[in-house]
């Protein structure tokens, strides 16, 4: 009939739930697809289907597939740093420093030894020629971000006289090296199983003791 407006298809449904829950669902789906297909083989359509959102909603949250991977890495790296974020901004005692470092070490190992996180490491290695940005993202948003956060926190502890003189960045390196040893490469090569909770705690305590022994408190009563 003349003058009648053409019928158009309705827009895709908006995903149910809050923006945060939708984001978490998309990141979970993205990690699963990246792990299964690799970065180059992963499609945004499969990620959207797994997350039960439209591609429009997917791109509204993340502008690209690489942005999704970056968000996945940053989200998990932030989990590792939670003990630093939950601790007092300025440590009040040597015991508080030790306790926070132990919690941090345990948090790093728990998150980094998860199969999904190890899968991203293997993905970055496997696709380093085709997609070097993955390795750079993993290093910048993961390792470097955690290293910088620990160094800044140790500098505050040092300013309180709770740790001896030295470069806080070097202290962070020493702590993380003692924490990991050769564990990460063994896990990536699948030549050993993931550490047990008891081993994780033992590693965190040993790394803390090693670093604090190297940098004893200048306070005479500590």
C-alpha positions as CSV (number, residue, x, y, z in Angstrom):
1,X,0.0,0.0,0.0
2,X,1.3,3.4,-0.9
3,X,2.8,5.4,1.9
4,X,3.2,2.4,4.2
5,X,6.6,2.1,5.8
6,X,8.6,-1.0,4.9
7,X,9.0,-3.6,7.6
8,X,12.5,-3.9,9.0
9,X,14.1,-6.6,11.0
10,X,14.3,-5.8,14.7
11,X,17.7,-5.0,16.2
12,X,19.6,-7.9,17.9
13,X,18.6,-8.4,21.5
14,X,20.5,-6.7,24.2
15,X,22.3,-9.3,26.4
16,X,20.7,-9.8,29.7
17,X,22.5,-8.9,32.9
18,X,24.7,-6.0,33.9
19,X,27.5,-4.6,31.7
20,X,30.1,-6.2,34.1
21,X,28.5,-9.6,33.9
22,X,28.4,-9.4,30.1
23,X,32.0,-8.3,30.0
24,X,33.0,-11.3,32.2
25,X,31.1,-13.6,30.0
26,X,32.7,-12.3,26.9
27,X,36.2,-12.5,28.4
28,X,35.6,-16.1,29.5
29,X,34.3,-17.0,26.1
30,X,37.3,-15.3,24.4
31,X,39.8,-17.1,26.6
32,X,38.1,-20.4,25.7
33,X,38.2,-19.7,22.0
34,X,41.8,-18.4,22.0
35,X,42.8,-21.5,23.8
36,X,41.0,-23.8,21.3
37,X,41.7,-22.0,18.0
38,X,44.7,-19.9,18.7
39,X,44.7,-16.1,18.2
40,X,44.7,-16.1,14.4
41,X,42.1,-18.9,14.1
42,X,39.7,-17.4,16.7
43,X,36.7,-15.7,15.2
44,X,34.6,-13.0,16.9
45,X,31.5,-14.8,15.7
46,X,32.5,-17.9,17.8
47,X,33.3,-15.7,20.8
48,X,30.0,-13.9,20.5
49,X,28.1,-17.2,20.2
50,X,29.8,-18.7,23.2
51,X,29.2,-15.5,25.3
52,X,25.5,-15.4,24.1
53,X,25.8,-11.8,22.8
54,X,25.6,-10.2,19.4
55,X,28.6,-9.2,17.5
56,X,27.4,-5.6,17.9
57,X,27.5,-6.0,21.6
58,X,30.9,-7.6,21.4
59,X,32.4,-4.7,19.5
60,X,30.7,-2.2,21.8
61,X,32.7,-3.7,24.7
62,X,35.9,-4.4,22.8
63,X,36.9,-2.7,19.6
64,X,38.9,-5.7,18.3
65,X,39.9,-9.2,18.8
66,X,43.3,-8.0,20.1
67,X,41.6,-5.7,22.6
68,X,39.8,-8.8,24.0
69,X,43.0,-10.6,24.4
70,X,44.6,-7.6,26.1
71,X,41.6,-7.3,28.5
72,X,41.9,-11.1,29.3
73,X,45.6,-10.7,30.2
74,X,45.1,-7.5,32.2
75,X,42.2,-8.9,34.1
76,X,44.2,-12.0,35.2
77,X,47.3,-9.9,35.9
78,X,45.2,-7.6,38.2
79,X,44.1,-10.7,40.1
80,X,47.8,-11.5,40.9
81,X,48.3,-8.0,42.3
82,X,45.3,-8.1,44.6
83,X,47.4,-8.7,47.8
84,X,49.3,-5.4,47.1
85,X,46.1,-3.5,46.4
86,X,44.4,-4.9,49.5
87,X,47.4,-4.2,51.7
88,X,47.9,-0.9,53.5
89,X,49.4,1.7,51.1
90,X,52.3,2.2,53.5
91,X,53.4,-1.0,55.4
92,X,53.6,-0.6,59.1
93,X,56.0,-3.3,60.1
94,X,58.5,-5.8,58.9
95,X,56.0,-8.6,59.6
96,X,53.4,-6.8,57.5
97,X,55.9,-6.6,54.6
98,X,56.6,-10.3,54.9
99,X,52.9,-11.3,55.1
100,X,52.0,-9.2,52.0
101,X,54.9,-10.7,50.0
102,X,53.8,-14.2,50.9
103,X,50.2,-13.5,49.9
104,X,51.4,-11.8,46.7
105,X,53.7,-14.8,45.8
106,X,50.8,-17.2,46.4
107,X,48.4,-15.1,44.3
108,X,50.9,-14.9,41.4
109,X,51.5,-18.6,41.3
110,X,47.8,-19.6,41.7
111,X,46.8,-17.3,38.7
112,X,49.8,-17.8,36.5
113,X,49.7,-21.6,36.8
114,X,46.1,-21.8,35.8
115,X,45.7,-23.8,32.5
116,X,44.1,-20.8,30.7
117,X,47.0,-18.5,31.5
118,X,49.5,-21.1,30.5
119,X,47.6,-21.5,27.3
120,X,48.0,-17.8,26.5
121,X,51.8,-18.1,27.1
122,X,51.9,-21.0,24.7
123,X,49.7,-19.1,22.2
124,X,52.1,-16.1,22.4
125,X,55.1,-18.4,21.7
126,X,53.4,-20.3,18.9
127,X,52.2,-17.2,17.1
128,X,55.2,-14.9,17.8
129,X,56.0,-14.7,14.0
130,X,52.5,-14.0,12.8
131,X,51.2,-12.0,15.7
132,X,54.1,-10.6,17.8
133,X,51.7,-8.1,19.4
134,X,50.4,-11.0,21.6
135,X,53.8,-11.5,23.2
136,X,54.2,-7.8,23.7
137,X,50.8,-7.5,25.3
138,X,51.5,-10.5,27.6
139,X,54.8,-8.9,28.7
140,X,53.6,-5.4,29.0
141,X,50.2,-6.0,30.6
142,X,51.2,-9.0,32.6
143,X,54.8,-9.3,33.7
144,X,55.9,-5.7,33.5
145,X,52.7,-4.4,35.2
146,X,53.1,-6.8,38.1
147,X,56.8,-6.0,38.4
148,X,56.2,-2.3,38.4
149,X,53.5,-2.6,41.0
150,X,55.7,-4.7,43.3
151,X,58.6,-2.3,42.9
152,X,56.5,0.7,43.8
153,X,55.1,-1.0,46.9
154,X,58.6,-2.1,48.0
155,X,59.8,1.5,47.6
156,X,57.1,2.6,50.1
157,X,58.3,-0.1,52.5
158,X,61.8,1.1,52.1
159,X,60.8,4.7,52.8
160,X,59.4,3.4,56.1
161,X,62.8,1.8,57.0
162,X,61.4,-1.7,56.7
163,X,63.7,-2.8,54.0
164,X,67.4,-2.1,53.5
165,X,69.0,0.2,50.9
166,X,68.8,-0.9,47.3
167,X,66.9,-0.5,44.1
168,X,63.3,-1.5,44.6
169,X,63.1,-2.6,41.0
170,X,66.0,-4.9,41.5
171,X,64.3,-6.2,44.7
172,X,61.2,-7.0,42.8
173,X,63.2,-8.9,40.2
174,X,64.9,-10.9,42.9
175,X,61.6,-11.8,44.6
176,X,60.0,-12.9,41.3
177,X,63.0,-14.9,40.2
178,X,63.2,-16.7,43.5
179,X,59.4,-17.3,43.4
180,X,59.5,-18.9,39.9
181,X,62.8,-20.6,39.6
182,X,62.4,-22.8,36.6
183,X,58.8,-23.6,37.3
184,X,57.2,-21.6,34.4
185,X,59.3,-23.1,31.6
186,X,58.6,-26.6,33.1
187,X,54.9,-25.9,33.0
188,X,55.0,-24.5,29.5
189,X,56.9,-27.6,28.3
190,X,54.4,-29.9,30.2
191,X,57.3,-31.7,31.9
192,X,55.7,-31.3,35.3
193,X,52.3,-30.9,36.9
194,X,51.0,-27.6,38.4
195,X,52.3,-26.9,41.9
196,X,50.1,-28.0,44.8
197,X,48.7,-25.4,47.3
198,X,51.4,-26.5,49.8
199,X,54.2,-26.1,47.2
200,X,52.8,-22.7,46.2
201,X,52.9,-21.5,49.8
202,X,56.4,-22.9,50.3
203,X,57.7,-21.1,47.2
204,X,56.1,-17.8,48.3
205,X,57.6,-18.1,51.8
206,X,61.0,-19.1,50.5
207,X,61.1,-16.1,48.0
208,X,60.0,-13.7,50.8
209,X,62.7,-15.0,53.2
210,X,65.4,-14.8,50.5
211,X,64.6,-11.2,49.6
212,X,64.2,-9.9,53.1
213,X,67.5,-11.6,54.1
214,X,69.2,-9.8,51.3
215,X,67.7,-6.5,52.3
216,X,67.5,-6.5,56.1
217,X,65.7,-3.7,57.9
218,X,68.0,-0.8,58.9
219,X,66.0,-0.4,62.1
220,X,68.1,-1.7,65.1
221,X,64.9,-3.1,66.8
222,X,63.9,-5.1,63.7
